[in-house]
Amino acid sequence: MHYTAAALSGLQRPQRTKRIVEIPVAPPRAVGDMP
């Protein structure tokens, strides 16, 4: 599931795209959901 989305977004570098998207989307999401 995750691999498919990453591959579609960046077949050349799916790992890089997943990491960049997970870092900026994880901190703000947890900080905004907690409070």
Order of alpha helices (4+ residues) and beta strands (2+ residues): alpha-alpha
